[in-house]
Amino acid sequence: MRYYWTARAADMRSPIQHPHVPANNFEVSTSVITMLRGLVVFRGKEGECPRSHLRRFHELINGIKINGVPADAIQLRYFPFTLEGQAKEWLDTRPPGSITTFANLADKFLARYHPPSKTADL
């Protein structure tokens, strides 16, 4: 029984390895989450543009500045709240701790939802 619980607990770890934030003034704001979910949601459905999603996310999230908190930490904390459905499932099934920077997350996101084959078709 112990092995079963340990395996499940390990599977529940986030794919995002959040960077250490030395500042103690960083909290995920429910008002920011509400704003993001109202303006930039990506579901992974046909016809959605992942590049546009990333651009809109950057436009909104770049307005958040917190002393002592790197932009990467803010982006990694909030981006998952902009995903729903298939896209959220995709992120949740990445290996635990496999995403360490926002650039890394954006690259994986684009590789999944805007692969080179789609670019070649344009």
C-alpha angles and dihedrals in degrees: 000000000000092000091052092053093046092051092050094047090052091050091056095063115116120257086226117084100205115216119244111264112204092194118088095204099080119107128158104250119222089208090058090047090051091049093049094047090051095050111025118033123153120192102175094245127147112275096029115119114223092194091055089048092054092046093051091046091052092048091055102036095046088069090068113088123170122179111251094010117110117228088238091061092051093047094048092050096050105034096077089059089063093061128085138169116354093003092054090047089051092054093044091054096055112110114274113271093003095125114068106160136030090242088056091050092047091049092051091044092052092044089056100041103025106030121178090260090066091049090051090054093058 
